[in-house]
Amino acid sequence: MNPMGRIGAAAAEVWVLTIPPSFRNPPYWPIRILLSMKAVGEKSIAANLSCSATHGGSLPINSPVLRATGFRQEPKGVGGGSSRMSIATDGHDAERSMPPLVVVSFYKFAVFADYKDMRRPLKDLCEKVRISGGIILAPEGINGSICGTQESVQKVLEFIQSDARLRGLKMVESPVTPEEEAIHHGHTSHSPLGAGDDAPFRWDHVRVKLKKEIVTFGDVSVMPTERVGKYVHPRDWNALISDPNIVLIDVRNMYETRIGKFNGAVDPRTASFREFPSWVNEEFQVDGSRTQQADTEDDRLGEPTKLPRVAMYCTGGIRCEKASSFLLSKGFEEVYHLEGGILKYLEDVPESESLWEGECFVFDKRVSVEHGLEQGSFKLCYGCKQPVSDADMESPEWEFGVCCPYCFSTKSEKEKERARARQKQSETWGVIGGPDKGRRNPNRSQL
C-alpha cells in the first residue's frame, strides 16, 4: 500500500491497495475488507475497499497507517471486485460520505387490532432507507430497536407515528462508535453478508415480526393501555429507591442481572419474563392464597397484611409497563417504575451520582453498555446468547461460537458439534449455511 499523490485543493492523499497476481484467481473472490485509517497527518478516517483475493480468511495488513479491523468473505462470483482500488483520505470527504449512525429503541402499547397491515409497508421502507434491526408488531402495539442514519431513522419513526394509535413512542437513542459506523458503511445492499461481529445490527437487514405480544408475558389480559404504575424520572429515581420502605425489584432475567443492577434490588432470578407472574404470586402470596390464610393477628381481625410499596426497573421500560399493570391488578396500591429504564438512567444521571453497579445488558451486538451509553466490556456467547466477560473466556468451558461456562453443562455433545459446524460455515463463508444462504436474488448463484 503506497501513497500515490495528492488531489485538488483539499490536498487529499490517495492510497492504492494492489493485490498480487497470485491472489486474483478463483475459487474465493472477492473479499470485502474494512480498513481503518489512522492519523494521516491531522486527519483520521475509516474507509472500505473491495478487492479480489484467493485467501479465505483474514489478510493481515502490517502498516503504521492502516489497520484491518474486519473481514467478510463474499462467495465466488458475487460482485466482481477490483484488484486495484483507490480511496481518498480527506477527512471532510469521508465525513460527507459516511453520515453518523444512531441506534433507537422504542415501544408503544396501543389497541392495534389491524397490526398485520403495517408489516409489509414498514419493512419495505426500512429496506429502502437501509435501516437494520428488529421490530415487533402485535395487537397490543409496537416494539423495536433499529440502527441507521439520523435521516433514515427519522423517516421510519415518522411513518410509524403516522398511525394516530402509535403516536408518542417511548424512545431511547444510543450513540454508535466510529468503528461500528465503519462496519455498517462497509456493507451495501449488494452484499449478502452481515455486518461485522462488533456492529450493533446486520447491515441492510431488518426483521419485522408479527407476534401475540410485543413483550412476551404470557397473559394477554394484562393491558398497560388501561393502567400502569407511576413513572419516575431518572433524576428522581435515587431518592425513591433510597427510601427504606420501598421494595426495589429488578424485572429482568438472570443473565441480565448477573452483570449489573441497582444496589439492594430484589432479583427474581427468572429465566424469562413469563416466569415473573408466578414469582410475584409466590413471593407476595397474591394468587388467592393470601385471602385464605389466617396465620397472623391482622388476618384473624379481617385486616390482611398490606402489600408493600414497590419500585421496578428494566432495560428500556417496556417490561415494567406490563409488570406494573400486573401488580396493580393483584391489589398493589403503590407501584412505581423507572421511566425510560436503565438506558435512560445511564444517559441522564452522571456516574458520580449514580446508584447503578456494573453494566447493562442490551439486545444487540453491543452486548452491554455503561454510563453515557458507552459500549461495555462484555461479549456474547453465541451458544446461549448470554453475556461473557474476559474472565469467562479464559475458562476451559469456553469455546467461541459453541459454549461458555453458563451453558457448557447444559448442552449435549451433539448440540456442540452442530454449533461447531455453524461456526465453521460462518468463518468460511461469512454466513451460516454456505454461499447461497441469505441471498435476495436467487439467480445470483448462477453469476
GIDAHU-V910532 format. One record per residue. N is the residue number from 1. RES is the residue in one small letter. SS is DSSP state (alpha for helix, beta for strand, coil for the rest). OMEGA is omega in whole degrees, 0 to 359 (none if undefined). Layout:
BEGIN
[[N,RES,SS,OMEGA] [N,RES,SS,OMEGA]]
END
This chain:
BEGIN
[[1,m,coil,187] [2,n,beta,175] [3,p,beta,186] [4,m,beta,180] [5,g,beta,182] [6,r,beta,184] [7,i,beta,168] [8,g,coil,183] [9,a,coil,182] [10,a,coil,179] [11,a,coil,182] [12,a,beta,178] [13,e,beta,177] [14,v,beta,178] [15,w,beta,183] [16,v,beta,176] [17,l,beta,180] [18,t,beta,180] [19,i,coil,178] [20,p,coil,181] [21,p,alpha,182] [22,s,alpha,181] [23,f,alpha,187] [24,r,coil,185] [25,n,coil,173] [26,p,coil,16] [27,p,coil,185] [28,y,coil,177] [29,w,coil,357] [30,p,coil,171] [31,i,beta,177] [32,r,beta,184] [33,i,beta,177] [34,l,beta,181] [35,l,beta,175] [36,s,beta,184] [37,m,beta,185] [38,k,beta,166] [39,a,beta,172] [40,v,beta,188] [41,g,coil,178] [42,e,coil,182] [43,k,beta,174] [44,s,beta,182] [45,i,beta,171] [46,a,beta,184] [47,a,beta,181] [48,n,beta,178] [49,l,beta,169] [50,s,beta,181] [51,c,beta,179] [52,s,coil,178] [53,a,coil,180] [54,t,coil,186] [55,h,coil,183] [56,g,coil,182] [57,g,coil,182] [58,s,coil,176] [59,l,coil,182] [60,p,coil,177] [61,i,coil,182] [62,n,coil,182] [63,s,coil,177] [64,p,coil,183] [65,v,coil,187] [66,l,beta,179] [67,r,beta,178] [68,a,beta,182] [69,t,beta,180] [70,g,beta,180] [71,f,beta,175] [72,r,beta,184] [73,q,beta,174] [74,e,coil,184] [75,p,coil,182] [76,k,coil,173] [77,g,coil,182] [78,v,coil,174] [79,g,coil,183] [80,g,coil,173] [81,g,coil,180] [82,s,coil,180] [83,s,coil,183] [84,r,beta,183] [85,m,beta,179] [86,s,beta,178] [87,i,beta,179] [88,a,beta,181] [89,t,coil,176] [90,d,coil,185] [91,g,alpha,182] [92,h,alpha,179] [93,d,alpha,180] [94,a,alpha,181] [95,e,alpha,180] [96,r,alpha,184] [97,s,alpha,181] [98,m,coil,181] [99,p,coil,182] [100,p,coil,180] [101,l,beta,175] [102,v,beta,171] [103,v,beta,181] [104,v,beta,174] [105,s,beta,184] [106,f,beta,174] [107,y,beta,174] [108,k,beta,173] [109,f,beta,181] [110,a,coil,172] [111,v,coil,194] [112,f,coil,187] [113,a,coil,182] [114,d,coil,184] [115,y,coil,183] [116,k,coil,183] [117,d,alpha,182] [118,m,alpha,189] [119,r,alpha,186] [120,r,alpha,180] [121,p,alpha,179] [122,l,alpha,179] [123,k,alpha,179] [124,d,alpha,180] [125,l,alpha,180] [126,c,alpha,179] [127,e,alpha,181] [128,k,alpha,183] [129,v,coil,176] [130,r,coil,174] [131,i,coil,176] [132,s,beta,179] [133,g,beta,182] [134,g,beta,180] [135,i,beta,178] [136,i,beta,174] [137,l,beta,182] [138,a,beta,179] [139,p,coil,181] [140,e,coil,176] [141,g,beta,185] [142,i,beta,179] [143,n,beta,181] [144,g,beta,173] [145,s,beta,186] [146,i,beta,180] [147,c,beta,179] [148,g,beta,176] [149,t,beta,179] [150,q,alpha,182] [151,e,alpha,181] [152,s,alpha,179] [153,v,alpha,180] [154,q,alpha,179] [155,k,alpha,180] [156,v,alpha,180] [157,l,alpha,177] [158,e,alpha,178] [159,f,alpha,180] [160,i,alpha,184] [161,q,coil,171] [162,s,coil,171] [163,d,coil,186] [164,a,alpha,182] [165,r,alpha,183] [166,l,alpha,177] [167,r,coil,181] [168,g,coil,178] [169,l,coil,172] [170,k,beta,189] [171,m,beta,171] [172,v,beta,180] [173,e,beta,180] [174,s,beta,179] [175,p,beta,177] [176,v,coil,183] [177,t,coil,177] [178,p,alpha,179] [179,e,alpha,179] [180,e,alpha,178] [181,e,alpha,181] [182,a,alpha,179] [183,i,alpha,179] [184,h,alpha,185] [185,h,alpha,180] [186,g,coil,180] [187,h,coil,184] [188,t,coil,180] [189,s,coil,179] [190,h,coil,182] [191,s,coil,178] [192,p,coil,185] [193,l,coil,175] [194,g,coil,175] [195,a,coil,182] [196,g,coil,182] [197,d,coil,183] [198,d,coil,179] [199,a,coil,182] [200,p,coil,182] [201,f,coil,171] [202,r,coil,180] [203,w,coil,180] [204,d,coil,179] [205,h,coil,178] [206,v,beta,178] [207,r,beta,174] [208,v,beta,187] [209,k,beta,174] [210,l,beta,181] [211,k,coil,178] [212,k,coil,181] [213,e,coil,177] [214,i,coil,169] [215,v,coil,190] [216,t,coil,180] [217,f,coil,178] [218,g,coil,180] [219,d,coil,184] [220,v,coil,178] [221,s,coil,178] [222,v,coil,186] [223,m,coil,177] [224,p,coil,177] [225,t,coil,182] [226,e,coil,177] [227,r,coil,177] [228,v,coil,178] [229,g,coil,182] [230,k,beta,179] [231,y,beta,177] [232,v,beta,180] [233,h,coil,180] [234,p,alpha,181] [235,r,alpha,181] [236,d,alpha,187] [237,w,alpha,182] [238,n,alpha,181] [239,a,alpha,181] [240,l,alpha,186] [241,i,alpha,175] [242,s,coil,177] [243,d,coil,182] [244,p,coil,181] [245,n,coil,179] [246,i,beta,173] [247,v,beta,183] [248,l,beta,184] [249,i,beta,174] [250,d,beta,187] [251,v,coil,184] [252,r,coil,183] [253,n,beta,187] [254,m,alpha,183] [255,y,alpha,177] [256,e,alpha,182] [257,t,alpha,182] [258,r,coil,185] [259,i,coil,178] [260,g,beta,176] [261,k,beta,175] [262,f,beta,181] [263,n,coil,178] [264,g,coil,181] [265,a,coil,174] [266,v,beta,180] [267,d,beta,180] [268,p,coil,180] [269,r,coil,178] [270,t,beta,176] [271,a,coil,177] [272,s,coil,182] [273,f,alpha,178] [274,r,alpha,183] [275,e,alpha,185] [276,f,alpha,179] [277,p,alpha,180] [278,s,alpha,179] [279,w,alpha,179] [280,v,alpha,181] [281,n,alpha,182] [282,e,alpha,184] [283,e,alpha,184] [284,f,alpha,178] [285,q,coil,181] [286,v,coil,180] [287,d,coil,182] [288,g,coil,183] [289,s,alpha,180] [290,r,alpha,183] [291,t,alpha,182] [292,q,alpha,183] [293,q,coil,178] [294,a,coil,184] [295,d,coil,182] [296,t,coil,180] [297,e,alpha,180] [298,d,alpha,180] [299,d,alpha,181] [300,r,alpha,178] [301,l,coil,179] [302,g,coil,179] [303,e,coil,182] [304,p,coil,179] [305,t,coil,183] [306,k,coil,178] [307,l,coil,185] [308,p,coil,170] [309,r,beta,187] [310,v,beta,171] [311,a,beta,184] [312,m,beta,176] [313,y,beta,176] [314,c,coil,188] [315,t,coil,184] [316,g,coil,177] [317,g,coil,188] [318,i,alpha,181] [319,r,alpha,178] [320,c,alpha,178] [321,e,alpha,180] [322,k,alpha,182] [323,a,alpha,180] [324,s,alpha,177] [325,s,alpha,179] [326,f,alpha,180] [327,l,alpha,178] [328,l,alpha,179] [329,s,alpha,180] [330,k,coil,175] [331,g,coil,175] [332,f,coil,183] [333,e,coil,180] [334,e,coil,180] [335,v,beta,180] [336,y,beta,173] [337,h,beta,186] [338,l,beta,181] [339,e,coil,182] [340,g,coil,176] [341,g,alpha,181] [342,i,alpha,183] [343,l,alpha,180] [344,k,alpha,178] [345,y,alpha,180] [346,l,alpha,178] [347,e,alpha,189] [348,d,alpha,187] [349,v,coil,179] [350,p,coil,182] [351,e,alpha,180] [352,s,alpha,180] [353,e,alpha,190] [354,s,coil,174] [355,l,coil,179] [356,w,beta,179] [357,e,beta,178] [358,g,beta,180] [359,e,coil,182] [360,c,beta,178] [361,f,beta,176] [362,v,coil,188] [363,f,coil,172] [364,d,coil,188] [365,k,coil,172] [366,r,coil,178] [367,v,coil,180] [368,s,beta,177] [369,v,beta,179] [370,e,coil,178] [371,h,alpha,184] [372,g,alpha,181] [373,l,alpha,174] [374,e,coil,181] [375,q,beta,183] [376,g,coil,187] [377,s,coil,185] [378,f,coil,173] [379,k,beta,183] [380,l,beta,171] [381,c,coil,182] [382,y,coil,177] [383,g,coil,183] [384,c,coil,179] [385,k,coil,176] [386,q,coil,179] [387,p,beta,178] [388,v,beta,180] [389,s,coil,176] [390,d,coil,179] [391,a,coil,178] [392,d,alpha,183] [393,m,alpha,173] [394,e,alpha,182] [395,s,coil,176] [396,p,coil,179] [397,e,coil,179] [398,w,coil,173] [399,e,beta,188] [400,f,coil,179] [401,g,coil,186] [402,v,coil,184] [403,c,beta,180] [404,c,coil,180] [405,p,coil,183] [406,y,coil,180] [407,c,coil,184] [408,f,alpha,185] [409,s,alpha,183] [410,t,alpha,181] [411,k,coil,177] [412,s,coil,179] [413,e,alpha,177] [414,k,alpha,179] [415,e,alpha,179] [416,k,alpha,179] [417,e,alpha,177] [418,r,alpha,179] [419,a,alpha,178] [420,r,alpha,179] [421,a,alpha,178] [422,r,alpha,181] [423,q,alpha,179] [424,k,alpha,177] [425,q,alpha,181] [426,s,alpha,181] [427,e,alpha,183] [428,t,alpha,188] [429,w,alpha,184] [430,g,coil,177] [431,v,coil,178] [432,i,coil,178] [433,g,coil,177] [434,g,coil,189] [435,p,coil,182] [436,d,coil,183] [437,k,coil,173] [438,g,coil,180] [439,r,coil,175] [440,r,coil,182] [441,n,coil,182] [442,p,alpha,180] [443,n,alpha,183] [444,r,alpha,181] [445,s,alpha,180] [446,q,alpha,182] [447,l,coil,none]]
END
